[in-house]
C-alpha cells in the first residue's frame, strides 16, 4: 500500500509539473506568435523583450536567471530553426548535451568539495582540542607509567579485600557513589567532546557559503531543465493548434514552427545583450542572492 501511495504521489507531481510547463509554453507562444506571423515590428519586439529582460534582471539572482534563459532560448531556437541545412540544429543539440554534462559534473564536485571542507574543519578542531586539553609537564608525563601501574595494583588489592569482607551495605553505598562520580565524569567528557567537534566561526561561514552556492546552482539547473521542456512544449503546442485548423499543409506548419524558433532565437539574443550590459555595470553580481557576511 505504501509503495502504491508513493507511486500515486509521484505520478501526481509529474502531472502537475507537466501542466505547469504547458501553461508556461502557451504564454511563451502568445509572446512569439505575432512576431512569427510578422504582425509585430522589429523595434516593438525588441522593446518588449528588453523590458522583460530588465524586469528579470531586477529580481534576486536575476543576472544568473537571465543568462541561463538566454542560453536556453538561443539553443532551442537554433535547434528548431534548422538553418544551414539542419547543421545548426545538430550543433545546438551537441552543445546542449555538453552543457548538461558540465552542469552535472560541476554540481557533483560542489557537493564533494563542501563535504570535504566540513570533514577537514571538524578534524582540525579535534586536533586543536586534543593539543590544548593537556596541561601536564613532561616530567609528569614521564611518571604516568609508574602511577598507572601502582593504581592498577591498588585496585586489585582493594577488589580482593572487598570480596573477602563482603560488607554488602557499605560496599553498595560506596560503589554507588563511585558510579555517580564516573557518570558525571563521562557526561563532562562527552560535553567536552561535543565542544571539540564544533567548528570555528570562520570555517562555518566558509562551508555555509559553499553550500549555498551548490544549492543555488542546483536550483538553476532545475530551472533550466524546466525551460527546455517549456520550449519543446511550445513548438508542439503550436503544431497541434495549426493542425486542428485543417487549412494548412504539413509544409506550411513546418515553416511556422521554424518562424517561431527564429522568434525565440531573437528573444534569446536580446536577453543576452541585456545580460552583457548588466554584467558590465555590475561585475560582481553573480551566484546565490543570499549572502553570508
N, C-alpha and C positions, 0 to 999 in steps of 0.2 A: 504493500500500500504506500509506504514512504517513497519508494522509487517511482511509483506511478504519479504521486503528487509532485515530486521533483521534476519529472518529465513534463507534466502539465504546466508547471510554473515556467519551465524553460521555454516551452512552446509559446506560452502567452507573452513572454518577454520578447521572443523573436518576432511575433506578430505585431507587437506594439512598436518595436523598432522599425519594422517594415512599413507600417502605417505612417510613422513619423517621417521616414525618408520619402515616401510617396507624396506626402503633403509638402515637404520642402522642395521636391522635384517639380511639383506643379507650380509653386511660386517662382522658382527659377525659370521655368518655361515661359511663364507670363512676362517675365522681365526680358527674355531674349526673343520671343516670337515676333514682336513688332520690328526688331532690328533685322531678323532673318527675312521678313517679308518686305523690307525696305520702306517701312512706314514710319521709321524714326531716322532723323538725320545723324550724321557722324558726330556733329557738335553736341546734339542733345544727348545722345547715347554716352558720349564721353563725360558730359557734365553729371549725368545721373550716376554713372559708375564711380566717378571721382568723389561725389558726395557720399556714396555708400562706403567707399574705402576709408574716407576720413572719419566717418562715424564708427567704423570698426576699429580704426586706429586709436580712437579715444577711449575705448573700453580697456579694462585691466588686462594686461598681456596682449593688447591689440596688435602690437608690432609683429609678434610671432604668429598670431592668428591670421593676420593679413598676408604674411609671407607664405604660409602653408596653403591658404586659399588660392593665392595667385599661382602657386606651383601646380595645384590640383586642376584648376580651370585651364591653364595653358596645356598641361599634359593631356587631359581628356579632350580638349578642343583639337589638338593635333591628331589624336588617335581617331576621332570620328570624322574629322575633315578629310582624312585620307588623301592629302595632297602629294604631289611628286610621285604619282603612280602608286600610291599606297606605301611608299618607302618611309615617309614621315610617321605613319601610323605604327610601323614596326619599331622604329627608333623610340617612339614615345612609350610603347609597351615595355621595351627593354629598360629604359630609364626608370619607369615606374617600378619594375621589379627590383632594380638595383637600389632604388630609394627605400623600398620596404625592407630589404635585407640590411641596408645600412642602419636604418632606424631601429630594427630589432636588435642588431648587434650592439648598437650604442646603449640601448636600454639595459641589455643584459650586463654589459660592462659597468654601467652605472650602479646596478644592484650589487654586483660583486665588489665594486670599489667602496660602496657605503658599508657593506658588511665587513670588509677588511679593515676599514678605518675604525669601526666600532670595536672589533676584536683587539686591534693594536692599542687603542686607548685604554681598554679595560686591563690588558696585560701590563701596560706601562704603569698604571695606577697601582696595581697589585705589587709590582716590583718596588715602587717607591714606598708603599706602605710597609712592606716587609723590611726594607732597609731602615726606615725611620722608627720602627717599633722597638728596636733593640737599644738599650741604654747601658748595658754592662761593658766593663773594660775588658781588655784582652786577658788580664790575669784572672778575672772572674770566669771568663770563658774557659781558661785552661783548667780551672778547678771543677768545672761542671762534671767531668767524668767521674772523679772521686766522690763528689757529692751524690751523684745519681746512684753509684754503687752502694754507698753507705745507706742511702734512703731505701734502696731495694732490700738490703739485709735487714734493716729495722722493720720494714713492712712484713717480711717473712716471719720474724720473731714475734711481732705483735699478733699476726694472724694465728700462729701456733698457740700463743697464750690464750687468745680468745676462744679457740676450740677447746682447750683444756678446762678453762674456768667455767664456761657455759653460763655466764651471768646474763640470762636472757633479757631481762628488762633493761638493765643498764646498757647492754650491747645494742639493743634495738634503738634506744634513745640516742646513743652516740652515733650509731650508723645513720639514723635519720637526719641528725644534724650535718653529718658529712655529705649525705646525699643532697640536702638542700644547698649546701655550700657549693658542691660540684655543679648542680643545676644552675645556680646563679652565675658561676664562673663560665659555664658553657654558653649561657644566654649572652653574657657580656662579650665573650669571644665571637659569637655569631653576629652581634651588632657591629663589632669592630670589623669583621669580615665583610659585612654589607657596606660599611664605610669605605673599605679598601676597593670594593667592586665599583663604587661610584666613580664618575669621571670628572675631570676638570671642566670648568665652565667653558673655557675656550674650545676644548675638544667637543663638548656637547653642541656648541654653536656651529662648529665646522661640519659635524655629522648631520645636524639638522638642515644646514644649507644644502649639503649634498643630497640628502633625502628629498627635500622639496624640489630640487632640480630634476631628480629622477621622476618624481610623481608628476611634475609639470610636463615633462617630455612624454611621459606615458599618456597623459591627457591629450596632448597634441597629436600623438599617434592615433588614438581612438577617434578624435575629431576628423582627422584626415581620412581615415577609413570610411567614416560616415559620408564625408564629402564625395569620395569616389563613388560610393553607392548612389548618392543623390544624382550625380551627373549621369550615371548609367541609366537610372530610372527616368531621368528627364528625357533622354533620347527615346527610350522605349515608350514613354507616355505620349510623346508627340507622334510617333509612328502609329500607335494604336488609335489615337484621335483622328488622324488623317485616313486611316483605313476604314474607319466607321462611316466616313463621308461617302465612300463609293464613287467618288468623282475624280480621283487621281490615280494615275498608273503607278506601278511599283517604282519606275524610274523617277517619277516626279516626287514620290515620297522619299526616295533615297536622296534626291537633290535637296529636299527640305531639311533632312537630317544633317547634311553637310553644311547648309547655311546656318543652322542652329549651332553646329560645332564651331563655325567661324566666329559667330557672335560670342560664344563662350570664350573663345581664344582672345578676342578683342577685350573682353571684360577682364581676363587674366592679365593681359599686358597693361591695362590701366591700373589694376591693383598693384602690379609690380612697380610701376612708375611712382605711384603714391608711396609705396613702402620704401623705395630707394631715397626719395626726398625726406621722408620721416626719419630714416636711419642716419642720413647725413646731418640732420639737425639734432638728433638725439642718439649719438653713437653708443651710449651705454645702456640704452633701454632694450633689454633682451632678457630672456629667462623668466623664472617664476615671478608673478606680480607680488607675491608675499615675500617681504624682505625681513631678515633677522639681523638686528643691529647688536 
